Amino acid sequence: MELDLVEISAKADPPVCKILDYQKYLYQQRKKAKEIKSNSAKIVIKEIRFGPNTDEHDFQFKLKHAQEFLQEGSKVKASVFFKGRSIVYSDQGEKLLLRFAVELDGYGRAEQLPKLEGKRMIMMIAPIKKK
């Protein structure tokens, strides 16, 4: 009949076996895995860059964009980029990112506190799950 004897559960007493077409079984398993993978949510990260001395209008403009990104379900990576000697103002960059997180409180929550990596201070904000 061109079928295979496949062991389903080896630990059972007696072991459980099934007669089936093994190649067809493998194909169906791959198909199920592919379908599950395609249905899973893909995480999109949008980045917003600031300078240490960003003006109020620019801050509000970028805040509005971040709100839209979070409503779409994307994560937001907010970063302050320090050029040259502006690294001296790292405390201003940290205050800016913390204020950014507070302003976005209704739309998302901060996954981590601002962290300085080289000449960039980075902070991730994840969207709030909708029920």
FIPAZA-918648 format. One record per residue: z, y, x of N, C-alpha, C in turn. Coordinates in pm, whole numbers, padded with zeros to 5 digits, always signed. Each point is the difference from the previous one (the first is absolute). Example, Ala and Ser with C-alpha at 12.3 -4.5 7.8 and 13.67 -1.06 7.14 Angstrom:
// FIPAZA-918648
+00780-00569+01319+00000+00119-00089+00000+00120+00090
-00072+00105-00035+00006+00119+00082+00073+00109-00077
END
This chain:
// FIPAZA-918648
+00000-00121+00083+00000+00121-00083+00000+00126+00086
+00004-00014+00134-00003+00113+00092+00122+00092-00017
+00116-00056-00033+00123+00078-00016+00097-00035+00113
+00099+00087+00022+00096-00018+00109+00140-00021-00059
+00084-00073+00075+00139-00018-00036+00079+00106+00076
+00059+00097-00074+00069+00113+00062+00148-00008-00030
+00082+00012+00107+00145-00004-00015+00048+00137-00048
+00064+00006-00114+00047+00125-00058+00141+00033+00048
+00091-00096-00010+00139+00022+00042+00045-00118+00084
+00019+00024+00129+00036-00108+00091+00150-00031-00006
+00082+00095-00038+00145-00018+00003+00052-00069-00125
-00082-00010-00104+00043-00067-00122+00014-00150+00025
+00080-00066-00082+00018-00145+00015-00042-00067-00129
-00108-00067-00009-00106-00025+00099-00088+00123+00017
-00076+00008+00113-00089+00115+00023-00104+00015-00113
-00029+00126-00035-00093+00028-00109-00139+00022+00057
-00100-00073-00053-00138+00014+00044-00090+00025-00121
-00117+00056+00028-00094+00032-00107-00141-00035+00049
-00083-00047-00092-00139-00031+00034-00084+00118-00046
-00066+00067+00096-00084+00116-00032-00101+00026+00110
-00094+00089-00028-00100+00041+00099+00065+00106+00089
+00032-00037+00126+00076+00087+00088-00074+00129+00036
-00130-00006+00023-00079+00120+00033+00003+00099-00115
-00012-00051-00123+00005+00087-00118+00139+00064-00012
+00103-00079+00030+00138+00050-00004+00020+00114+00100
-00049-00017+00124+00010+00104+00102-00076+00126-00042
-00117-00018-00058-00081+00113-00048+00077+00079-00106
+00063-00070-00094+00075+00068-00105+00121+00073+00057
+00065-00058+00100+00113+00067+00065-00043+00129+00067
-00113-00003+00073-00051+00121+00067-00037+00106-00104
-00060-00045-00110-00041+00091-00106+00122+00070-00063
+00108-00077-00024+00123+00057-00055+00061+00101+00097
+00004-00035+00129+00057+00090+00101-00080+00129+00009
-00132-00011-00008-00086+00118+00006+00023+00090-00122
+00016-00061-00116+00023+00076-00123+00135+00072+00005
+00102-00067+00049+00133+00062+00014-00006+00117+00096
-00073-00018+00110-00013+00106+00100-00073+00121-00058
-00104-00024-00081-00077+00112-00056+00080+00075-00106
+00092-00069-00067+00082+00065-00103+00120+00073+00057
+00035-00027+00125+00117+00066+00059-00029+00148+00024
+00105+00080-00008-00014+00144+00018-00023+00033+00147
-00096+00085+00025-00029+00043+00136+00073+00133+00024
+00070+00009+00112+00077+00119+00031-00090+00099+00073
-00009+00119-00055-00081+00106+00061+00097+00105+00054
-00022+00042+00124+00085+00102+00061-00083+00126+00021
+00047+00110-00059-00064+00131+00017+00088+00081+00095
-00064+00072+00090+00077+00077+00098-00012+00149-00027
+00113+00070+00013+00004+00145-00012+00063+00053+00127
-00072+00092+00066+00047+00055+00128+00047+00143-00016
+00109+00030+00065+00055+00135+00004+00011+00045+00145
+00015+00130+00017+00039+00057+00128+00147+00038-00013
+00068+00026+00110+00142+00035-00010+00023+00134-00072
-00100+00088-00002+00014+00131-00064-00093+00013-00119
-00005-00101-00087-00088+00002-00117+00051+00104-00100
-00091+00084-00051+00037+00104-00097+00032-00061-00136
+00061+00079-00087+00041-00046-00133-00119-00043-00085
-00106+00080+00000-00117-00032-00083-00063-00133+00044
-00014-00018+00131-00058-00124+00053+00090-00120-00035
+00131+00022+00007+00095-00106-00034-00016-00040-00146
-00010+00098-00090-00014-00028-00144-00134-00071-00028
-00106+00042+00070-00132-00060-00016+00004-00148+00038
+00062-00029+00113+00009-00139+00047+00096-00081-00086
+00101+00065-00053+00095-00065-00090-00071-00047-00127
-00088+00086-00053-00075-00034-00120-00090-00122+00025
-00064-00004+00116-00084-00114+00035+00084-00127+00012
+00117+00011+00061+00087-00117+00016+00045-00053-00136
+00028+00090-00094+00039-00042-00135-00113-00080-00065
-00123+00047+00016-00116-00071-00056-00015-00139+00064
+00017-00007+00132-00011-00128+00070+00105-00099-00050
+00125+00048-00017+00108-00087-00045-00021-00045-00144
-00057+00086-00084-00029-00038-00138-00109-00106-00006
-00094+00003+00095-00104-00103+00009+00058-00134+00042
+00117+00003+00065+00063-00123+00048-00015-00019+00150
-00049+00101+00070-00016-00009+00146+00128+00044+00069
+00023-00055+00119+00111+00048+00083-00046+00126+00071
+00095+00087+00033-00032+00124+00072+00071-00002+00134
-00078+00024+00104+00055+00010+00136-00004+00147+00037
+00116+00064-00002+00009+00142+00035+00035+00011+00147
-00074+00084+00071+00028+00014+00143-00010+00146+00041
+00084+00034+00095-00004+00132+00063-00050-00021+00141
-00109+00069+00035-00060-00015+00131+00039+00118+00087
+00061-00027+00114+00044+00104+00092-00100+00013+00113
-00056+00122+00016-00095+00026+00108+00070+00074+00113
-00030-00041+00121+00052+00071+00117+00151+00009+00001
+00050+00122+00010+00145+00021+00010+00069+00009-00136
-00075-00015-00106+00061+00009-00133+00095-00117-00028
+00006-00098+00090+00094-00111-00014+00144+00051+00001
+00019+00122+00052+00132+00063+00001+00051+00020-00143
-00093+00013-00096+00037+00024-00140+00007-00129-00081
+00041-00109+00062+00006-00129-00070+00099+00006-00117
+00104+00083+00013+00095+00013-00112-00066+00064-00121
-00092+00095+00022-00074+00061-00111-00090-00104-00067
-00062-00085+00078-00085-00106-00054+00080-00097-00084
+00120-00033+00047+00085-00092-00076+00042+00062-00132
+00037+00127+00002+00038+00070-00125-00118+00004-00096
-00119+00024+00052-00121+00005-00083-00025-00133-00069
+00011-00110+00075-00023-00133-00059+00108-00037-00100
+00126+00035+00028+00107-00028-00094-00019+00079-00129
-00043+00126+00012-00028+00082-00118-00116-00061-00080
-00101-00049+00072-00116-00064-00063+00046-00121-00082
+00091-00081+00056+00051-00118-00070+00080+00040-00123
+00079+00105+00011+00081+00046-00114-00090+00052-00112
-00106+00073+00037-00093+00054-00101-00075-00113-00072
-00024-00112+00069-00073-00112-00059+00093-00103-00065
+00125+00036-00022+00100-00093-00049-00038-00066-00131
-00064+00071-00092-00038-00056-00129-00121-00092+00007
-00077+00011+00106-00125-00076+00013+00013-00120+00093
+00083+00011+00102+00015-00108+00097+00131+00012+00074
+00031-00103+00077+00124+00002+00077-00032-00023+00148
+00079+00059+00085-00021-00012+00144+00040-00140+00045
-00091-00066+00073+00030-00134+00052+00081+00009+00128
-00018+00108+00074+00071+00016+00127+00023+00148+00025
+00100+00031+00080+00025+00138+00038-00105+00043+00102
-00019+00131+00017-00098+00047+00100+00033-00057+00138
-00105-00050+00066+00018-00064+00130-00101+00060+00097
+00046+00042+00116-00086+00061+00101-00062-00109+00086
-00135-00005+00000-00075-00094+00084-00096+00080+00085
+00037+00024+00123-00084+00080+00088-00001+00144-00046
-00118+00052-00032-00013+00139-00047-00011+00008-00151
+00027-00111-00070-00009-00002-00147+00133-00041-00060
+00037+00065-00108+00116-00042-00077-00053-00057-00131
+00035-00124-00030-00061-00073-00111+00105-00040-00102
-00044+00001-00128+00086-00042-00110-00087-00066-00107
+00040-00116-00051-00077-00070-00104+00067+00020-00135
-00082+00024-00102+00050+00016-00136-00075-00097-00090
+00075-00084-00071-00060-00102-00087+00007+00048-00145
-00101-00034-00081+00002+00042-00140+00109-00075-00078
+00050+00063-00105+00099-00064-00087-00076-00094-00092
+00054-00120-00015-00065-00102-00085+00009+00044-00146
-00111-00012-00073-00004+00034-00141+00030-00125-00081
+00079+00016-00104+00038-00116-00083-00090-00014-00117
END
